């Protein structure tokens, strides 16, 4: 059972897209069928997995990161091993999957698995049986499976980096978690939630509130929580000055690209907007961009149309 704060966080998300995710989660919570939660990094897939598992009869939840353990150890960690299977295996050992008997196994970031491990995983989840290392007999795995993956998983399937048969098997039910920039009405409730949890005072006027809503949050909920954590560490309130520490922070170009595969025009528009926020002087911004003030005005007009 996740902490009450997780349920508080999820249940207070007012955006219609978040409510649609919640409805989808509640609909499949009691079904013993694989569910794939997919979306951008930091969009809240872990939260939703906890809520889905806690709303189901499949307890407890075993959260396993697919990129947390080297591949050479992953099979023995998950499936277990028998005495003598390898050097140092001096006794039989059940793997972590067996610890989730009757519960839910959540394989987080499944798209990070190697093709070799994907093949073994496909067999295991189809049969709900595994071969511990060194064993001659299969053992059953009585658990429900949840998975999470990055929003690029379908591209990986097309490139042959992720097995198509495994993808279709794990996505029997597929729930997309929208990025935070597409759930603008969730931003302020999330900020208030994290501020309350971390003891950060909130004093926002209309302009900083609007700027927080327009900020694209490329790191999604994770970035938002980290932003509040930074304020807490510095002992700063969430006020206009605190908002400017976020908006004036230079953003790596890869962040801009990864936040939804930005076009060149979008990247240019965001960089121009950043310079205008920082210097508040169009002549200076034009000089930095290496263009005339008139060209800058023309660019701003074009950006308004995007």
Backbone as JSON, one array per atom type, in Angstrom:
{
  "sequence": "XXXXXXXXXXXXXXXXXXXXXXXXXXXXXXXXXXXXXXXXXXXXXXXXXXXXXXXXXXXXXXXXXXXXXXXXXXXXXXXXXXXXXXXXXXXXXXXXXXXXXXXXXXXXXXXXXXXXXXXXXXXXXXXXXXXXXXXXXXXXXXXXXXXXXXXXXXXXXXXXXXXXXXXXXXXXXXXXXXXXXXXXXXXXXXXXXXXXXXXXXXXXXXXXXXXXXXXXXXXXXXXXXXXXXXXXXXXXXXXXXXXXXXXXXXXXXXXXXXXXXXXXXXXXXXXXXXXXXXXXXXXXXXXXXXXXXXXXXXXXXXXXXX",
  "N": [[0.86, -1.21, 0.0], [0.79, 2.11, -1.02], [2.02, 5.23, 0.37], [-0.21, 7.6, 1.97], [0.21, 10.06, 0.87], [0.76, 9.67, -1.83], [-1.72, 8.93, -2.89], [-3.07, 11.27, -2.3], [-1.72, 13.07, -3.93], [-2.31, 12.06, -6.53], [-5.15, 12.0, -6.57], [-5.83, 14.66, -6.47], [-5.24, 15.84, -8.84], [-6.37, 17.95, -11.23], [-6.57, 18.12, -14.02], [-8.14, 17.22, -17.08], [-6.95, 15.21, -18.61], [-5.38, 13.87, -16.79], [-7.36, 12.89, -15.13], [-8.52, 11.13, -16.9], [-6.51, 9.23, -17.13], [-6.53, 8.25, -14.52], [-9.1, 7.08, -14.48], [-8.74, 5.05, -16.38], [-6.79, 3.52, -15.09], [-8.19, 2.66, -12.79], [-10.09, 1.09, -14.02], [-8.74, -1.17, -14.94], [-7.49, -2.17, -12.75], [-8.23, -4.43, -11.2], [-7.85, -6.57, -12.91], [-6.17, -9.49, -14.02], [-4.04, -8.95, -15.97], [-1.4, -7.97, -18.23], [-0.1, -4.63, -17.98], [0.94, -1.73, -19.58], [2.53, 1.19, -18.78], [3.27, 4.16, -20.25], [5.33, 6.91, -21.3], [6.89, 10.19, -21.18], [10.1, 10.64, -19.56], [9.97, 11.08, -16.07], [7.28, 11.72, -15.93], [5.49, 10.61, -14.17], [5.0, 7.86, -14.05], [5.75, 5.92, -12.16], [4.26, 6.71, -9.92], [1.64, 6.23, -10.8], [1.76, 3.48, -11.2], [2.0, 2.57, -8.57], [-0.44, 3.39, -7.53], [-2.19, 1.92, -9.15], [-1.49, -0.73, -8.44], [-2.09, -0.7, -5.71], [-4.8, -0.4, -5.79], [-5.7, -2.8, -6.52], [-6.29, -6.4, -6.13], [-3.87, -7.62, -6.07], [-1.38, -7.95, -4.14], [1.82, -7.89, -2.46], [3.38, -4.9, -3.97], [6.12, -5.21, -6.1], [8.73, -3.36, -7.04], [10.87, -3.13, -9.64], [13.72, -1.9, -11.12], [14.71, -1.87, -14.46], [17.12, -1.01, -15.39], [18.79, -0.97, -13.27], [20.41, -3.04, -12.42], [23.32, -4.82, -13.43], [23.37, -6.64, -16.55], [24.54, -9.17, -16.42], [23.99, -10.01, -13.86], [21.3, -9.8, -13.64], [19.47, -11.89, -14.29], [19.88, -13.84, -12.27], [19.24, -12.28, -10.06], [16.51, -11.72, -10.5], [15.27, -14.24, -11.18], [16.41, -16.1, -9.5], [18.58, -18.77, -8.22], [20.22, -22.01, -8.24], [22.04, -24.07, -5.96], [25.45, -24.24, -6.7], [25.22, -23.22, -9.24], [26.87, -21.22, -10.15], [30.11, -19.82, -9.45], [30.41, -19.33, -6.05], [27.76, -19.68, -5.5], [26.5, -21.07, -3.02], [24.22, -22.09, -1.98], [20.69, -22.73, -2.47], [18.75, -20.13, -3.9], [15.96, -18.1, -3.87], [14.68, -15.92, -6.39], [13.91, -12.4, -6.82], [11.44, -12.23, -8.09], [9.97, -14.36, -7.08], [9.39, -13.45, -4.61], [7.23, -11.9, -4.88], [4.91, -13.32, -4.79], [1.55, -13.78, -5.47], [1.23, -11.1, -5.66], [2.14, -8.0, -7.28], [4.34, -7.53, -9.94], [6.34, -4.99, -10.91], [7.97, -3.91, -13.62], [10.14, -1.57, -14.19], [10.97, 0.83, -16.63], [11.27, -0.92, -18.87], [12.16, -0.84, -21.46], [14.87, -0.56, -21.36], [16.06, -3.0, -21.23], [18.26, -5.56, -22.5], [18.28, -7.2, -25.74], [18.68, -9.92, -25.43], [17.85, -10.4, -22.77], [15.26, -9.59, -23.06], [14.15, -11.65, -24.59], [14.17, -13.79, -22.76], [12.5, -12.75, -20.85], [10.07, -12.53, -22.22], [9.32, -15.21, -22.56], [9.03, -15.91, -19.89], [6.91, -14.27, -18.9], [4.83, -15.03, -20.53], [4.42, -17.73, -19.89], [4.34, -17.61, -17.19], [6.2, -18.88, -15.69], [9.48, -19.72, -14.58], [12.97, -20.46, -15.09], [15.14, -20.9, -12.6], [18.62, -20.06, -12.36], [20.74, -22.73, -13.11], [18.82, -24.62, -12.59], [16.76, -27.49, -13.36], [14.12, -27.73, -13.54], [11.16, -25.9, -14.05], [9.78, -23.15, -12.17], [6.78, -21.82, -10.81], [5.43, -18.51, -11.26], [3.41, -16.66, -9.53], [2.04, -13.97, -10.11], [0.95, -10.64, -10.9], [1.67, -8.56, -13.72], [3.11, -5.4, -14.26], [4.34, -2.79, -16.36], [6.68, -0.22, -17.29], [7.65, 2.26, -19.66], [9.68, 4.39, -21.72], [8.54, 7.12, -23.78], [9.51, 6.66, -26.29], [9.41, 4.0, -26.98], [7.98, 2.69, -29.07], [9.35, 3.58, -31.31], [11.76, 2.3, -30.84], [10.96, -0.32, -31.22], [10.41, -0.28, -33.97], [13.0, 0.16, -34.91], [14.18, -2.19, -34.31], [15.31, -2.48, -31.83], [13.87, -3.19, -29.68], [11.99, -6.01, -28.95], [9.33, -6.86, -31.06], [7.36, -8.8, -30.56], [7.45, -9.04, -27.78], [6.74, -6.44, -27.07], [4.05, -6.3, -27.99], [2.99, -8.19, -26.33], [3.3, -7.17, -23.7], [1.83, -4.9, -23.83], [-0.89, -5.36, -23.69], [-2.82, -3.99, -22.29], [-2.53, -0.63, -22.61], [-1.47, 2.35, -21.23], [-1.19, 5.7, -21.63], [0.81, 8.2, -20.2], [0.43, 11.51, -20.05], [2.7, 14.25, -20.85], [3.76, 16.83, -18.55], [3.53, 19.41, -19.57], [1.33, 19.29, -21.16], [-0.68, 19.17, -19.4], [-1.62, 21.48, -18.03], [-3.29, 22.49, -15.99], [-2.64, 20.92, -13.88], [-0.26, 21.79, -12.87], [0.02, 23.92, -10.87], [-1.44, 22.81, -8.61], [0.25, 20.57, -8.15], [2.65, 21.87, -7.54], [1.9, 23.19, -5.16], [1.37, 20.98, -3.59], [3.93, 19.69, -3.35], [5.33, 21.8, -2.21], [4.02, 22.05, 0.27], [4.67, 19.59, 1.36], [7.41, 19.79, 1.62], [7.79, 21.99, 3.16], [7.87, 24.6, 2.07], [7.11, 27.95, 1.71], [4.41, 29.58, -0.03], [3.88, 32.21, -2.21], [2.5, 33.62, -4.57], [1.96, 35.82, -7.25], [-0.2, 36.96, -9.95], [1.32, 37.16, -12.38], [3.8, 35.57, -12.01], [2.53, 33.09, -11.58], [1.31, 32.64, -14.04], [3.56, 32.45, -15.65], [4.76, 30.13, -14.67], [2.88, 28.31, -15.54], [3.24, 28.5, -18.28], [5.81, 27.64, -18.65], [7.67, 24.94, -20.04], [8.39, 22.59, -18.63], [10.38, 20.38, -19.11], [11.44, 18.2, -17.74], [9.24, 17.2, -16.53], [7.09, 15.98, -13.86], [9.11, 15.2, -12.16], [11.09, 17.16, -12.52], [9.69, 19.36, -11.56], [9.32, 18.67, -8.85], [12.0, 18.55, -8.04], [12.71, 21.21, -8.4], [11.2, 22.46, -6.38], [12.42, 21.2, -4.21], [14.96, 22.33, -4.36], [14.38, 24.98, -3.66], [13.6, 24.52, -1.03], [15.98, 23.61, 0.16], [17.54, 25.91, -0.01], [16.1, 27.51, 1.62], [14.17, 29.2, 0.59], [11.14, 30.92, -0.37], [8.35, 30.0, -2.53], [8.03, 32.33, -4.56], [7.83, 35.32, -6.57], [10.57, 35.86, -7.06], [11.65, 33.31, -6.62], [10.47, 31.92, -8.73], [11.74, 33.12, -10.9], [14.29, 32.08, -10.63], [14.01, 29.61, -11.71], [13.03, 30.12, -14.33], [15.03, 31.69, -15.45], [17.11, 29.99, -15.64], [19.6, 28.54, -17.63], [18.78, 26.3, -20.21], [19.83, 23.15, -21.28], [20.42, 22.3, -24.71], [19.69, 19.73, -25.43], [17.69, 19.16, -23.58], [15.64, 20.74, -24.52], [15.11, 19.53, -26.96], [14.42, 16.92, -26.23], [12.09, 17.35, -24.88], [9.65, 16.58, -26.21], [10.52, 16.28, -28.86], [11.41, 18.77, -30.26], [10.92, 21.13, -32.92], [13.14, 22.99, -35.1], [12.28, 25.63, -35.26], [10.75, 25.83, -32.92], [12.7, 25.45, -30.93], [14.3, 27.7, -31.44], [12.44, 29.69, -30.85], [12.01, 29.27, -28.1], [14.57, 29.72, -27.07], [14.96, 32.38, -27.76], [12.9, 33.53, -26.24], [13.86, 32.95, -23.7], [16.19, 34.57, -23.62], [15.0, 37.09, -23.77], [13.59, 37.13, -21.36], [15.71, 37.09, -19.63], [17.33, 39.39, -20.18], [15.58, 41.46, -20.78], [15.59, 43.37, -22.76], [15.31, 44.29, -25.94], [17.12, 45.19, -27.89], [19.6, 44.33, -26.91], [19.18, 41.57, -26.92], [18.88, 41.13, -29.66], [21.48, 41.73, -30.5], [22.9, 39.62, -29.28], [21.83, 37.45, -30.65], [22.77, 38.04, -33.11], [21.43, 39.48, -35.06], [19.4, 42.04, -36.64], [17.45, 44.57, -34.9], [14.99, 44.88, -36.11], [14.76, 42.42, -37.46], [14.54, 40.78, -35.26], [12.04, 41.57, -34.25], [10.44, 40.65, -36.34], [10.89, 37.9, -36.1], [9.73, 37.43, -33.6], [7.06, 37.94, -34.17], [6.55, 35.84, -35.93], [6.93, 33.69, -34.18], [4.77, 34.0, -32.5], [2.78, 32.86, -33.91], [3.1, 30.17, -33.63]],
  "CA": [[0.0, 0.0, 0.0], [1.62, 3.31, -1.02], [1.67, 6.2, 1.4], [-1.39, 8.41, 1.69], [0.58, 11.22, 0.06], [0.64, 9.31, -3.24], [-3.13, 9.04, -3.25], [-3.41, 12.7, -2.25], [-1.16, 13.67, -5.14], [-3.04, 11.61, -7.72], [-6.57, 12.34, -6.53], [-6.02, 16.1, -6.58], [-4.85, 16.34, -10.15], [-7.65, 18.34, -11.82], [-6.6, 18.15, -15.47], [-9.0, 16.18, -17.66], [-6.13, 14.1, -19.09], [-5.01, 13.09, -15.6], [-8.55, 12.18, -14.69], [-8.71, 10.02, -17.84], [-5.55, 8.2, -16.72], [-7.05, 7.64, -13.29], [-10.23, 6.22, -14.83], [-8.19, 3.87, -17.05], [-6.11, 2.73, -14.05], [-9.21, 2.04, -11.95], [-10.82, 0.12, -14.83], [-7.97, -2.4, -15.13], [-6.77, -2.51, -11.51], [-8.55, -5.76, -10.7], [-7.67, -7.59, -13.94], [-4.86, -10.13, -14.05], [-3.54, -8.81, -17.33], [-0.28, -7.03, -18.26], [-0.4, -3.23, -18.26], [2.11, -0.91, -19.9], [2.43, 2.63, -18.56], [4.36, 4.74, -21.03], [5.34, 8.36, -21.38], [8.2, 10.79, -21.03], [10.78, 10.51, -18.28], [9.53, 12.0, -15.03], [5.87, 12.1, -16.08], [4.71, 10.07, -13.06], [4.63, 6.45, -14.27], [5.91, 5.21, -10.89], [3.11, 7.04, -9.08], [0.45, 5.54, -11.29], [1.94, 2.04, -10.95], [1.69, 2.33, -7.16], [-1.89, 3.53, -7.35], [-2.83, 0.78, -9.8], [-1.28, -1.93, -7.64], [-2.79, -0.56, -4.42], [-6.23, -0.48, -6.05], [-5.96, -4.15, -7.0], [-6.12, -7.46, -5.12], [-2.55, -8.24, -6.24], [-0.48, -7.33, -3.18], [2.33, -6.52, -2.48], [4.0, -4.42, -5.2], [7.58, -5.33, -6.18], [9.19, -2.39, -8.05], [12.21, -3.51, -10.09], [14.25, -1.1, -12.21], [15.38, -2.71, -15.46], [18.47, -0.5, -15.64], [19.47, -0.83, -11.98], [21.29, -4.17, -12.16], [24.02, -5.26, -14.65], [22.69, -7.77, -17.19], [25.14, -10.42, -15.97], [23.4, -10.37, -12.56], [19.85, -9.57, -13.65], [18.72, -13.15, -14.3], [19.95, -14.46, -10.95], [18.5, -11.4, -9.15], [15.08, -11.84, -10.74], [14.76, -15.61, -11.23], [17.04, -16.92, -8.47], [19.56, -19.74, -8.69], [20.38, -23.22, -7.47], [23.38, -24.29, -5.44], [26.41, -24.69, -7.7], [24.95, -22.65, -10.57], [28.05, -20.42, -10.5], [31.05, -19.69, -8.35], [29.86, -18.57, -4.93], [26.37, -20.09, -5.25], [26.66, -22.17, -2.06], [22.9, -22.54, -1.52], [19.58, -22.31, -3.34], [18.28, -18.77, -3.6], [14.82, -17.63, -4.66], [14.85, -14.59, -6.94], [12.95, -11.39, -6.37], [10.11, -12.49, -8.64], [9.27, -15.29, -6.21], [8.98, -12.7, -3.42], [5.99, -11.18, -5.2], [3.84, -14.31, -4.95], [0.22, -13.25, -5.23], [1.26, -9.64, -5.77], [2.38, -7.34, -8.57], [5.72, -7.26, -10.33], [6.42, -3.8, -11.75], [9.27, -3.8, -14.28], [10.25, -0.16, -14.51], [11.86, 1.11, -17.75], [11.52, -2.2, -19.54], [12.83, -0.59, -22.73], [16.32, -0.56, -21.14], [16.56, -4.37, -21.24], [18.93, -6.03, -23.72], [17.47, -8.12, -26.54], [18.82, -11.24, -24.84], [16.99, -10.48, -21.6], [13.88, -9.46, -23.53], [13.69, -12.99, -25.02], [13.9, -14.58, -21.55], [11.35, -12.15, -20.18], [8.87, -12.89, -22.98], [8.97, -16.59, -22.22], [8.62, -15.97, -18.49], [5.6, -13.67, -18.65], [3.82, -15.8, -21.26], [4.16, -18.99, -19.2], [4.35, -17.37, -15.75], [7.13, -19.85, -15.14], [10.87, -19.33, -14.8], [14.04, -21.38, -14.76], [16.26, -20.34, -11.84], [19.91, -20.47, -12.9], [21.19, -24.02, -12.62], [17.69, -25.51, -12.32], [16.27, -28.32, -14.46], [12.66, -27.71, -13.48], [10.59, -24.57, -13.94], [8.96, -22.82, -11.01], [5.72, -20.9, -11.19], [5.43, -17.14, -10.75], [2.0, -16.27, -9.38], [2.04, -12.52, -9.92], [0.44, -9.78, -11.98], [2.77, -7.78, -14.26], [3.02, -4.03, -14.76], [5.57, -2.35, -17.01], [6.75, 1.17, -17.73], [8.62, 2.48, -20.74], [9.76, 5.74, -22.24], [7.63, 7.38, -24.9], [10.15, 6.28, -27.56], [9.47, 2.55, -27.11], [7.52, 2.25, -30.39], [10.47, 3.83, -32.22], [12.73, 1.22, -30.61], [10.41, -1.51, -31.87], [10.62, -0.11, -35.41], [14.43, 0.05, -35.2], [14.66, -3.52, -33.93], [16.0, -2.42, -30.54], [12.97, -3.81, -28.72], [11.27, -7.08, -29.63], [7.93, -6.54, -31.34], [6.48, -9.77, -29.9], [7.38, -8.68, -26.37], [5.97, -5.2, -26.96], [2.62, -6.59, -28.12], [2.58, -8.99, -25.17], [3.22, -6.36, -22.48], [0.92, -3.76, -24.01], [-2.28, -5.81, -23.77], [-3.46, -2.74, -21.9], [-1.51, 0.42, -22.7], [-1.96, 3.63, -20.69], [-0.23, 6.79, -21.88], [0.86, 9.25, -19.18], [0.79, 12.72, -20.8], [3.71, 15.11, -20.23], [3.18, 17.88, -17.71], [3.22, 20.61, -20.37], [0.0, 19.09, -21.74], [-1.63, 19.09, -18.27], [-1.29, 22.74, -17.36], [-4.06, 22.72, -14.76], [-2.04, 20.12, -12.81], [1.03, 22.35, -12.44], [-0.06, 24.63, -9.59], [-1.72, 21.86, -7.52], [1.46, 19.79, -7.87], [3.59, 22.75, -6.85], [1.44, 23.39, -3.78], [1.53, 19.7, -2.89], [5.34, 19.49, -3.0], [5.72, 22.87, -1.28], [3.49, 21.7, 1.59], [5.41, 18.44, 1.87], [8.8, 20.16, 1.9], [7.83, 23.15, 4.02], [8.19, 25.8, 1.3], [6.0, 28.91, 1.68], [3.96, 29.94, -1.37], [3.38, 33.58, -2.32], [2.56, 33.84, -6.01], [1.05, 36.74, -7.89], [-0.75, 36.49, -11.22], [2.34, 37.0, -13.42], [4.62, 34.36, -11.84], [1.69, 31.9, -11.77], [1.14, 32.43, -15.48], [4.85, 32.02, -16.2], [4.93, 28.73, -14.31], [2.0, 27.53, -16.41], [3.76, 28.52, -19.64], [7.1, 26.94, -18.68], [7.36, 23.63, -20.63], [8.71, 21.5, -17.72], [10.9, 19.24, -19.9], [11.65, 17.05, -16.86], [7.92, 16.81, -16.03], [6.86, 16.07, -12.42], [10.4, 15.07, -11.47], [11.73, 18.48, -12.53], [8.92, 20.23, -10.67], [9.64, 18.33, -7.47], [13.39, 18.96, -7.8], [12.69, 22.67, -8.29], [10.73, 22.77, -5.02], [13.47, 20.74, -3.29], [16.0, 23.35, -4.38], [13.9, 26.11, -2.84], [13.61, 24.1, 0.38], [17.38, 23.56, 0.61], [18.03, 27.28, 0.13], [15.23, 28.23, 2.54], [13.48, 30.26, -0.17], [9.73, 30.67, -0.66], [7.95, 30.0, -3.92], [7.48, 33.64, -4.87], [8.28, 35.78, -7.89], [12.02, 35.66, -7.17], [11.89, 31.88, -6.77], [10.08, 31.53, -10.08], [12.77, 33.57, -11.84], [15.45, 31.17, -10.56], [13.71, 28.52, -12.65], [12.87, 30.59, -15.7], [16.28, 32.25, -15.95], [18.14, 28.97, -15.7], [19.84, 28.08, -19.0], [18.36, 24.93, -20.45], [20.62, 22.48, -22.31], [19.69, 22.13, -25.96], [19.09, 18.4, -25.45], [16.45, 19.23, -22.83], [14.62, 21.31, -25.4], [14.79, 18.56, -27.99], [13.77, 15.77, -25.63], [10.76, 17.72, -24.4], [8.65, 16.45, -27.25], [11.11, 16.36, -30.19], [11.17, 20.12, -30.73], [11.38, 21.56, -34.23], [14.14, 24.05, -35.02], [11.57, 26.88, -34.99], [10.37, 25.84, -31.51], [13.92, 25.66, -30.13], [14.67, 29.1, -31.62], [11.47, 30.52, -30.13], [12.23, 29.15, -26.65], [15.84, 30.37, -26.73], [14.71, 33.82, -27.85], [12.09, 33.89, -25.08], [14.76, 32.9, -22.54], [17.03, 35.76, -23.64], [14.16, 38.24, -23.45], [13.32, 37.11, -19.92], [16.94, 37.35, -18.88], [17.88, 40.74, -20.37], [14.47, 42.42, -20.87], [16.06, 44.44, -23.64], [15.28, 43.7, -27.28], [18.35, 45.53, -28.62], [20.66, 43.44, -26.44], [18.88, 40.23, -27.4], [19.19, 41.12, -31.09], [22.95, 41.65, -30.63], [23.33, 38.25, -28.92], [21.42, 36.56, -31.74], [23.47, 38.42, -34.33], [20.47, 39.96, -36.05], [18.95, 43.41, -36.38], [16.26, 44.68, -34.04], [13.83, 44.65, -36.97], [14.66, 40.98, -37.68], [14.05, 40.2, -34.02], [10.59, 41.79, -34.2], [9.83, 39.73, -37.31], [10.92, 36.56, -35.52], [8.75, 37.37, -32.52], [5.73, 37.83, -34.8], [6.41, 34.46, -36.45], [6.81, 32.79, -33.03], [3.42, 34.11, -31.95], [1.88, 32.0, -34.69], [3.34, 28.76, -33.34]],
  "C": [[0.88, 1.24, 0.0], [1.16, 4.28, 0.06], [0.49, 7.03, 0.96], [-1.05, 9.59, 0.81], [0.49, 10.92, -1.43], [-0.8, 9.45, -3.69], [-3.6, 10.49, -3.24], [-2.94, 13.38, -3.53], [-2.01, 13.33, -6.37], [-4.49, 12.12, -7.71], [-6.84, 13.83, -6.68], [-5.53, 16.68, -7.9], [-6.11, 16.67, -10.95], [-7.73, 18.23, -13.34], [-7.4, 16.96, -16.02], [-8.18, 14.98, -18.13], [-5.66, 13.24, -17.92], [-6.19, 12.29, -15.08], [-8.84, 10.99, -15.6], [-7.75, 8.87, -17.52], [-6.06, 7.48, -15.48], [-8.2, 6.68, -13.6], [-9.74, 4.92, -15.49], [-7.52, 2.94, -16.04], [-7.14, 1.98, -13.21], [-9.95, 0.92, -12.71], [-10.09, -1.22, -14.9], [-7.31, -2.9, -13.85], [-7.01, -3.95, -11.06], [-8.33, -6.89, -11.69], [-6.27, -8.17, -13.89], [-4.34, -10.14, -15.49], [-2.4, -7.81, -17.33], [-0.75, -5.62, -18.6], [0.91, -2.5, -18.5], [1.77, 0.55, -19.66], [3.58, 3.28, -19.31], [4.21, 6.25, -21.15], [6.74, 8.87, -21.17], [8.79, 10.53, -19.65], [10.25, 11.55, -17.28], [8.06, 12.35, -15.05], [4.96, 11.5, -15.0], [4.3, 8.62, -13.22], [4.73, 5.64, -12.98], [4.71, 5.45, -9.97], [1.89, 6.23, -9.5], [0.56, 4.04, -11.08], [1.59, 1.71, -9.5], [0.19, 2.42, -6.91], [-2.62, 2.35, -7.96], [-2.71, -0.48, -8.95], [-2.07, -1.87, -6.33], [-4.3, -0.67, -4.58], [-6.65, -1.88, -6.48], [-5.84, -5.17, -5.88], [-4.73, -8.09, -5.15], [-1.52, -7.51, -5.39], [0.59, -8.34, -2.76], [2.85, -6.13, -3.86], [5.52, -4.57, -5.09], [8.05, -4.47, -7.34], [10.63, -2.7, -8.4], [12.64, -2.64, -11.27], [15.05, -1.95, -13.18], [16.79, -2.21, -15.8], [19.31, -0.43, -14.38], [20.52, -1.9, -11.72], [22.0, -4.55, -13.46], [23.37, -6.52, -15.22], [23.24, -9.11, -16.71], [24.55, -10.9, -14.64], [21.88, -10.37, -12.58], [19.06, -10.87, -13.54], [18.73, -13.81, -12.93], [19.2, -13.63, -9.92], [17.0, -11.62, -9.27], [14.57, -13.27, -10.55], [15.33, -16.5, -10.12], [18.02, -17.92, -9.07], [19.58, -20.94, -7.76], [21.84, -23.38, -7.06], [24.29, -24.86, -6.53], [26.21, -24.11, -9.08], [26.14, -21.82, -11.06], [28.93, -20.33, -9.26], [30.47, -18.8, -7.25], [28.42, -18.92, -4.62], [26.4, -21.31, -4.33], [25.34, -22.66, -1.49], [21.86, -22.12, -2.55], [19.11, -20.92, -2.91], [17.09, -18.42, -4.49], [15.11, -16.23, -5.17], [13.77, -13.64, -6.44], [11.55, -11.63, -6.9], [9.3, -13.38, -7.71], [8.78, -14.6, -4.94], [7.64, -11.99, -3.63], [4.81, -12.13, -5.37], [2.49, -13.72, -4.55], [0.11, -11.75, -5.39], [1.49, -9.15, -7.19], [3.87, -7.14, -8.78], [5.72, -6.09, -11.31], [7.83, -3.68, -12.31], [9.37, -2.4, -14.88], [11.32, 0.06, -15.58], [12.26, -0.16, -18.48], [12.26, -2.02, -20.86], [14.35, -0.52, -22.58], [16.9, -1.97, -21.19], [17.24, -4.7, -22.56], [18.0, -6.99, -24.46], [17.53, -9.53, -25.96], [17.88, -11.4, -23.64], [15.53, -10.33, -21.98], [13.31, -10.82, -23.93], [13.34, -13.85, -23.8], [12.67, -14.05, -20.83], [10.06, -12.54, -20.89], [8.4, -14.29, -22.61], [8.41, -16.65, -20.79], [7.22, -15.41, -18.27], [4.49, -14.39, -19.41], [3.42, -17.05, -20.48], [3.94, -18.8, -17.7], [5.13, -18.48, -15.04], [8.55, -19.41, -15.47], [11.8, -20.5, -14.47], [15.06, -20.64, -13.9], [17.57, -20.84, -12.44], [20.35, -21.79, -12.26], [20.08, -25.01, -12.35], [17.31, -26.3, -13.56], [14.75, -28.29, -14.56], [12.18, -26.27, -13.33], [9.84, -24.4, -12.62], [7.95, -21.77, -11.42], [5.91, -19.53, -10.56], [3.98, -16.68, -10.72], [1.93, -14.78, -9.07], [1.43, -11.84, -11.13], [1.59, -8.87, -12.43], [2.34, -6.38, -14.69], [4.37, -3.66, -15.37], [5.52, -0.85, -17.24], [7.83, 1.28, -18.79], [8.59, 3.94, -21.13], [8.85, 5.89, -23.45], [8.22, 6.99, -26.25], [10.12, 4.77, -27.8], [8.99, 2.06, -28.49], [8.59, 2.49, -31.45], [11.52, 2.73, -32.07], [12.26, -0.08, -31.25], [10.67, -1.44, -33.38], [12.09, -0.27, -35.8], [15.0, -1.31, -34.84], [15.41, -3.55, -32.61], [15.15, -3.0, -29.41], [12.1, -4.8, -29.47], [9.79, -6.72, -29.81], [7.0, -7.5, -30.61], [6.36, -9.49, -28.41], [6.55, -7.41, -26.18], [4.47, -5.47, -27.03], [2.11, -7.39, -26.92], [2.38, -8.12, -23.92], [2.21, -5.22, -22.6], [-0.51, -4.21, -24.28], [-3.2, -4.67, -23.38], [-2.36, -1.69, -21.85], [-2.11, 1.75, -22.24], [-0.88, 4.68, -20.86], [-0.34, 7.83, -20.78], [1.31, 10.54, -19.87], [1.88, 13.53, -20.09], [3.03, 16.27, -19.49], [2.79, 19.11, -18.51], [1.86, 20.5, -21.05], [-1.07, 18.99, -20.66], [-1.44, 20.34, -17.42], [-2.06, 22.97, -16.06], [-3.57, 21.85, -13.61], [-0.84, 20.82, -12.17], [0.95, 23.0, -11.07], [-0.47, 23.71, -8.44], [-0.51, 21.01, -7.15], [2.48, 20.62, -7.11], [3.18, 22.93, -5.39], [1.61, 22.12, -2.96], [2.97, 19.51, -2.43], [5.82, 20.57, -2.04], [5.25, 22.55, 0.14], [4.3, 20.56, 2.2], [6.82, 18.8, 2.29], [8.93, 21.44, 2.72], [8.24, 24.44, 3.33], [6.96, 26.71, 1.26], [5.68, 29.3, 0.24], [3.37, 31.35, -1.35], [3.5, 34.01, -3.77], [1.51, 34.85, -6.46], [0.61, 36.2, -9.23], [0.33, 36.23, -12.26], [3.22, 35.77, -13.21], [3.8, 33.07, -11.98], [1.55, 31.59, -13.25], [2.43, 31.93, -16.11], [5.14, 30.56, -15.86], [4.06, 27.83, -15.19], [2.53, 27.45, -17.83], [5.11, 27.82, -19.77], [6.85, 25.5, -19.12], [7.7, 22.42, -19.75], [9.23, 20.27, -18.47], [11.16, 18.0, -19.06], [10.38, 16.59, -16.17], [7.84, 16.9, -14.5], [8.17, 15.99, -11.65], [11.12, 16.42, -11.42], [11.01, 19.42, -11.57], [9.25, 19.95, -9.2], [11.07, 18.75, -7.11], [13.51, 20.47, -7.64], [12.27, 23.08, -6.88], [11.78, 22.34, -3.99], [14.6, 21.75, -3.21], [15.63, 24.57, -3.56], [13.98, 25.76, -1.36], [15.03, 24.1, 0.94], [17.92, 24.96, 0.86], [17.2, 28.09, 1.13], [14.47, 29.36, 1.89], [12.0, 29.92, -0.35], [9.51, 30.53, -2.17], [7.24, 31.32, -4.19], [8.02, 34.07, -6.22], [9.77, 35.56, -8.09], [12.35, 34.18, -7.37], [11.54, 31.38, -8.15], [11.15, 31.93, -11.09], [14.01, 32.7, -11.78], [15.25, 29.99, -11.5], [13.72, 29.02, -14.08], [14.16, 31.13, -16.28], [17.39, 31.22, -16.07], [18.36, 28.54, -17.14], [19.43, 26.62, -19.14], [19.19, 24.31, -21.54], [19.78, 22.22, -23.55], [19.04, 20.76, -26.03], [17.79, 18.37, -24.66], [15.32, 19.74, -23.71], [14.16, 20.29, -26.43], [13.99, 17.4, -27.4], [12.38, 16.09, -25.12], [9.77, 17.73, -25.54], [9.2, 16.6, -28.65], [10.83, 17.71, -30.83], [11.67, 20.33, -32.16], [12.4, 22.68, -34.04], [13.46, 25.38, -34.69], [11.17, 26.97, -33.52], [11.56, 26.09, -30.6], [14.35, 27.12, -30.22], [13.73, 30.0, -30.82], [11.72, 30.46, -28.63], [13.53, 29.84, -26.23], [15.68, 31.89, -26.77], [13.92, 34.3, -26.64], [12.95, 33.91, -23.81], [15.62, 34.16, -22.47], [16.24, 37.01, -23.28], [13.83, 38.29, -21.96], [14.55, 37.53, -19.13], [17.36, 38.82, -18.96], [16.82, 41.83, -20.42], [14.85, 43.65, -21.71], [16.2, 43.86, -25.04], [16.56, 44.0, -28.07], [19.49, 44.59, -28.22], [20.44, 42.01, -26.93], [19.21, 40.11, -28.89], [20.69, 41.01, -31.31], [23.46, 40.24, -30.32], [23.0, 37.27, -30.04], [22.1, 36.88, -33.06], [22.55, 38.87, -35.44], [20.1, 41.4, -35.71], [17.73, 43.4, -35.49], [14.99, 44.41, -34.86], [13.63, 43.15, -37.23], [14.14, 40.27, -36.43], [12.53, 40.37, -33.92], [9.87, 40.84, -35.16], [9.78, 38.3, -36.76], [9.86, 36.42, -34.43], [7.33, 37.24, -33.06], [5.49, 36.41, -35.31], [6.2, 33.49, -35.29], [5.43, 32.83, -32.41], [2.44, 33.2, -32.68], [2.04, 30.54, -34.41], [2.6, 28.33, -32.09]]
}
